[in-house]
Each structure stands twice: as C-alpha cells, then as structure tokens.
Amino acid sequence: MKNKFKFTPAGIIFNIIIWILTILFLFPFYWIVTGAFKPQNVTVQIPPEWFPKNPTFENFITLAKNPLFQWTFNSFFIAFCTMLVVCLTATMAGYALAKKKFPGRNLIFWSLIVAMALPKQVVMIPLFTILSKLNWINSYQALILPAAAWPFGVFLMKQFSQGVPGELLEAARIDGCSELRTFVSIVVPLVKPGVGALAIFTFISSWNDYFMQLIVIRSSNKLTLPLGIALMQQEFTTNYGAIMAGAALASLPMIIIFIAFQKYFTQGITMGAVKG
C-alpha cells in the first residue's frame, strides 16, 4: 500500500517555516556569489542590485593579482592536516573512553565536557605562551597540533564507539587479534559515519579559524585565505567586489568536503536518531 502525503495544518506551517529559514540562511551566500560578478560601484549602491545586470569577471581578475594560490594552498593544507589529526586522535580517545575501563575514565570524560563549554578566547593566552616557548609561532604546526585534543571530537566519537558491540571485540581478542588490529579492522569501520561527520566539522572549523590564524601567522608566505582576503581591505577604499569574489572561492572547498562526506554525515544522524 502506497503512503500518501497528507496535508495537515501543522505540516503546512512547519514546511513554511522551514522554507523561510532556508531562504534566510542561503541569502548571505547568494549575495556573496552575485556580488562577486558586480562592478565595484554596483556592490555598494543603494538601493541594491539584487541580480547583476552586467556581470563581469573584473573582481576575479583583481583577486588573481594577489597570491591567491598560495593562500588557498596554506588554508587547504592546514585544514586537511587538522582534519586527519583530529579524526585519528578523537577516534582513538573516544574508543578508549567508551570501551576501556581504567582509573579516572569518568574524570577525563567530564573534564572534556567542561572544556567544551570554554570559549577559545579563554585559553588563547596560555596556548600562545606554550606555542611561543616551543618556537612554533608562525608555523603550520601551531595551527594543526593544538586541535588534536578537540573535546567535541572526542565526545562525538565516544558516543559512536558506545554502539560498537562488545561481543565483536571479545571475539577478536579470542581470535588473537592485537589491540591495534581490533581497532583498525572492527572499530573504525563501525564508527565510519561518525568519522565522516567529524571530518566535516573539523575541516570547516579549521578553514574558518580566522582568529587563531591571525594571532599565530606572521610571514606573508604563510597567510591563509581568510587572512589574505582580510588584508585586501584598505584604510580609505575597499574593493568589496574582490572581497566577495574571494569569499565565494573560499566557500568552494567547504562545499566539496560536505558533498564528499555527506553520506557518512547522514548515516551518523540516522544512527543517532535510531539509538535515541
């Protein structure tokens, strides 16, 4: 028997609200993309031009005069390495907290919960002091390694690791599997949706981490895309069209990463809903 969609007052109101929120969330992105193809004088005119009547690539040409490739490479390298490091450490730590019994396990878990509530600005001064003593200022590792113990990543992977059947782990030990092989062959495939979701969160967070990059990076050859675009703002005049073109290009890697891991992200949400 085919299920027929029934229009109910509550369902209609709910869908209207969803569409309104979708339009509100997508409008800034639409404005950036259309602004990238508008001439400089049109981007700031009032009333605004909602759709470019005379589209131009002048903003992209202006943007290309800057070391755009270097900025993009730096941002991608930092975000990609951070994603790999966080996914590895968070998966291992989450598995240990979920399936291993050792003294202080609950204390470590609740410490992570408390750390999640702290804004990054609170720990910035001690973190900067540590990075200075390690001579890591103006280096890639200063932006990659501090994220290795991301509390949210450990918390997320702990929740997924709790769904790994203990019988499978016990059977692997009986068969003589080492701890590493058990983790790689059994645990990782089962928590793959969680790893995919974490990869999306980590990449986007690292790609957009303007505050940390602004404090750590010093030399021009290590500038990331957010920092490079911000430097295009001058004291008296600002080319908003070129900035919008840079922002539009900066959003492409995030969209690609989301599309690449969308399947695992959706599976992760579905698994969480079923478990609940």
C-alpha positions as CSV (number, residue, x, y, z in Angstrom):
1,M,0.0,0.0,0.0
2,K,1.4,3.3,-1.0
3,N,1.8,6.0,1.6
4,K,0.0,9.2,0.5
5,F,1.3,12.5,1.8
6,K,-1.5,14.2,3.8
7,F,-1.6,18.0,4.0
8,T,-2.3,19.0,7.6
9,P,-2.3,22.5,9.0
10,A,0.6,21.7,11.3
11,G,2.6,20.2,8.4
12,I,1.9,23.2,6.1
13,I,3.0,25.6,8.8
14,F,6.1,23.6,9.6
15,N,7.1,23.5,5.9
16,I,6.6,27.2,5.5
17,I,8.8,27.9,8.5
18,I,11.5,25.6,7.1
19,W,11.4,27.3,3.7
20,I,11.6,30.8,5.3
21,L,14.6,29.7,7.4
22,T,16.3,28.1,4.4
23,I,16.0,31.3,2.4
24,L,17.3,33.4,5.3
25,F,20.3,31.1,5.7
26,L,21.1,30.9,2.0
27,F,20.6,34.7,1.3
28,P,24.1,35.7,2.5
29,F,25.7,33.1,0.3
30,Y,23.6,34.3,-2.7
31,W,24.6,37.9,-2.0
32,I,28.3,37.0,-1.9
33,V,28.1,35.0,-5.2
34,T,26.2,37.6,-7.1
35,G,28.3,40.4,-5.6
36,A,31.4,38.7,-7.0
37,F,30.1,39.4,-10.5
38,K,29.1,43.0,-10.0
39,P,31.3,46.1,-10.7
40,Q,32.7,47.9,-7.7
41,N,30.3,50.8,-7.9
42,V,27.3,48.4,-8.0
43,T,28.2,46.4,-5.0
44,V,27.8,49.4,-2.7
45,Q,24.9,51.2,-4.4
46,I,21.6,51.9,-2.6
47,P,19.1,50.6,-3.5
48,P,21.0,47.4,-4.1
49,E,21.0,45.5,-7.4
50,W,19.6,42.1,-6.4
51,F,20.9,40.4,-9.6
52,P,23.9,41.5,-11.6
53,K,22.6,43.2,-14.8
54,N,26.0,43.5,-16.3
55,P,28.1,40.6,-14.9
56,T,31.8,40.9,-15.0
57,F,34.9,38.9,-14.1
58,E,36.8,42.1,-13.1
59,N,36.7,41.1,-9.4
60,F,38.2,37.7,-10.1
61,I,41.0,39.3,-12.2
62,T,41.7,41.7,-9.3
63,L,41.8,38.8,-6.9
64,A,44.1,36.9,-9.1
65,K,46.7,39.7,-8.9
66,N,47.2,38.6,-5.3
67,P,49.0,35.3,-4.2
68,L,45.6,33.5,-4.3
69,F,47.1,30.1,-5.0
70,Q,49.5,30.4,-2.0
71,W,46.7,31.5,0.3
72,T,44.4,28.6,-0.9
73,F,47.2,26.0,-0.5
74,N,48.0,27.2,3.0
75,S,44.4,27.1,4.1
76,F,43.8,23.7,2.5
77,F,47.0,22.2,3.9
78,I,46.2,23.3,7.4
79,A,42.5,22.3,7.3
80,F,43.3,18.9,5.7
81,C,46.1,18.0,8.2
82,T,43.9,19.2,11.1
83,M,41.1,17.0,9.9
84,L,43.3,13.9,9.7
85,V,44.9,14.6,13.1
86,V,41.6,15.2,14.9
87,C,39.8,12.2,13.3
88,L,42.7,9.9,14.3
89,T,43.1,11.1,17.9
90,A,39.4,11.6,18.6
91,T,38.5,8.1,17.3
92,M,41.2,6.5,19.4
93,A,40.3,8.5,22.5
94,G,36.6,8.0,22.0
95,Y,37.0,4.3,21.7
96,A,39.2,4.1,24.8
97,L,36.7,6.1,26.9
98,A,33.7,4.1,25.7
99,K,35.1,0.5,25.7
100,K,38.1,0.5,28.1
101,K,37.9,0.5,31.9
102,F,40.7,2.4,33.6
103,P,41.1,4.6,36.7
104,G,40.0,8.2,36.1
105,R,38.0,7.5,33.0
106,N,34.9,9.3,34.2
107,L,37.0,12.2,35.4
108,I,38.6,12.6,31.9
109,F,35.2,12.4,30.2
110,W,33.7,15.1,32.4
111,S,36.8,17.3,32.0
112,L,36.2,17.1,28.3
113,I,32.5,18.2,28.8
114,V,33.7,21.2,30.8
115,A,36.3,22.0,28.2
116,M,33.6,22.1,25.5
117,A,31.9,24.9,27.4
118,L,35.0,27.1,27.4
119,P,35.3,29.6,24.6
120,K,38.6,29.6,22.6
121,Q,39.4,33.1,23.7
122,V,39.7,32.0,27.4
123,V,42.6,29.6,26.6
124,M,44.2,31.7,24.0
125,I,46.8,33.4,26.3
126,P,48.1,30.2,27.9
127,L,48.1,28.5,24.5
128,F,50.0,31.3,22.9
129,T,52.5,31.2,25.7
130,I,53.1,27.5,25.2
131,L,53.5,27.9,21.4
132,S,56.0,30.7,22.0
133,K,58.1,28.5,24.3
134,L,58.0,25.8,21.7
135,N,59.1,28.3,19.0
136,W,56.0,27.3,16.9
137,I,54.8,30.9,16.2
138,N,54.4,31.5,12.5
139,S,54.4,27.8,11.7
140,Y,51.8,25.3,10.4
141,Q,52.0,23.0,13.5
142,A,50.9,25.9,15.7
143,L,47.5,25.7,13.9
144,I,47.3,21.9,13.5
145,L,48.5,20.2,16.6
146,P,46.6,22.2,19.3
147,A,43.4,20.9,17.7
148,A,44.5,17.3,18.2
149,A,42.6,17.1,21.5
150,W,39.5,18.8,20.4
151,P,37.0,18.0,23.2
152,F,34.0,18.0,20.8
153,G,35.6,15.4,18.6
154,V,36.4,13.1,21.5
155,F,32.9,13.4,22.8
156,L,31.3,12.7,19.4
157,M,33.5,9.6,18.8
158,K,32.8,8.3,22.3
159,Q,29.1,8.4,21.6
160,F,29.6,6.4,18.4
161,S,32.0,4.0,20.0
162,Q,29.5,3.1,22.6
163,G,27.4,1.5,19.8
164,V,30.2,-1.0,18.9
165,P,29.1,-4.5,20.2
166,G,31.3,-5.7,23.0
167,E,30.8,-9.3,21.7
168,L,32.7,-8.4,18.5
169,L,35.6,-7.0,20.5
170,E,35.7,-10.1,22.7
171,A,35.6,-12.4,19.7
172,A,38.5,-10.5,18.2
173,R,40.5,-11.0,21.3
174,I,39.7,-14.7,21.4
175,D,40.9,-15.0,17.8
176,G,44.2,-13.5,18.8
177,C,43.8,-10.0,17.3
178,S,46.0,-7.3,18.7
179,E,44.6,-4.1,20.1
180,L,45.7,-2.2,17.0
181,R,44.2,-4.7,14.6
182,T,40.9,-4.8,16.5
183,F,40.7,-1.0,16.4
184,V,41.5,-0.8,12.7
185,S,39.5,-3.8,11.4
186,I,36.5,-3.7,13.7
187,V,36.1,-0.4,15.4
188,V,36.9,2.1,12.6
189,P,34.5,0.5,10.0
190,L,31.7,0.6,12.5
191,V,32.2,4.2,13.5
192,K,32.9,5.4,10.0
193,P,29.7,7.6,9.9
194,G,30.9,9.4,13.0
195,V,34.3,9.9,11.5
196,G,32.7,11.4,8.3
197,A,30.6,13.8,10.4
198,L,33.7,14.8,12.5
199,A,35.7,15.3,9.3
200,I,33.2,17.8,8.0
201,F,33.1,19.7,11.3
202,T,36.8,19.8,11.7
203,F,37.6,20.9,8.2
204,I,35.1,23.7,8.3
205,S,36.2,24.8,11.7
206,S,39.9,24.9,10.7
207,W,39.2,26.6,7.4
208,N,37.3,29.4,9.0
209,D,39.5,29.8,12.1
210,Y,40.4,33.4,11.3
211,F,41.1,34.4,15.0
212,M,43.8,31.7,15.7
213,Q,45.4,32.2,12.3
214,L,45.6,36.0,12.8
215,I,47.4,35.6,16.1
216,V,49.9,32.8,15.0
217,I,50.8,33.7,11.4
218,R,53.4,36.4,10.9
219,S,55.0,36.0,7.4
220,S,53.2,36.7,4.2
221,N,54.1,33.4,2.6
222,K,52.1,31.6,5.3
223,L,48.9,33.6,5.0
224,T,45.7,31.7,4.7
225,L,42.8,32.5,2.5
226,P,40.7,34.3,5.3
227,L,43.8,36.4,6.3
228,G,44.7,37.2,2.7
229,I,41.1,38.3,1.8
230,A,41.0,40.4,5.0
231,L,44.3,42.2,4.0
232,M,42.6,43.4,0.9
233,Q,40.6,45.8,3.0
234,Q,42.4,49.2,2.8
235,E,42.2,52.1,5.1
236,F,40.3,54.5,2.8
237,T,38.9,52.4,0.0
238,T,37.8,48.7,0.0
239,N,37.2,46.7,-3.1
240,Y,34.1,44.8,-1.9
241,G,33.6,43.1,-5.2
242,A,37.0,41.4,-5.0
243,I,36.4,40.5,-1.4
244,M,33.1,38.9,-2.3
245,A,34.9,37.0,-5.1
246,G,37.4,35.7,-2.6
247,A,34.7,34.7,-0.1
248,A,32.9,32.9,-2.9
249,L,36.0,31.0,-3.8
250,A,36.8,30.3,-0.1
251,S,33.4,28.6,0.3
252,L,34.0,26.1,-2.5
253,P,36.3,23.7,-0.6
254,M,33.8,23.5,2.3
255,I,31.0,22.6,-0.1
256,I,33.2,19.9,-1.8
257,I,34.1,18.4,1.6
258,F,30.5,18.4,2.7
259,I,29.4,16.7,-0.5
260,A,32.2,14.1,-0.3
261,F,31.3,13.1,3.3
262,Q,27.6,13.8,3.1
263,K,26.7,10.0,3.0
264,Y,28.6,9.4,6.3
265,F,27.2,12.5,7.8
266,T,23.6,11.5,7.0
267,Q,24.3,8.0,8.3
268,G,25.6,9.4,11.5
269,I,22.5,11.5,12.1
270,T,20.3,8.5,11.3
271,M,22.2,6.2,13.7
272,G,21.9,8.7,16.4
273,A,18.2,9.0,15.9
274,V,17.7,5.2,15.9
275,K,19.8,4.8,19.1
276,G,17.8,7.6,20.8
